[in-house]
Amino acid sequence: MYFFKSKRLGFRQWLDSDIGPFVELNQDPRVMEFFPKTQSREETLAMVERVKS
């Protein structure tokens, strides 16, 4: 399931269950404070598709 794993981190493919929490993170102004802007659900879904390919 994981591409690789360290003591603190694991890297794996996106799961459908990851998308909802990722959308919430990208819509939170506190999380996105140092990014140009928050992202809508549609923008986040488009990013996920770009990353997956």
Buried (B, 14 or more C-beta within 10 A) or exposed (E): EEEEEEEEEEEEEEEEEEBEEBBEBBBEEEEBEEEEEBBEBEBBBEEBEEEEE
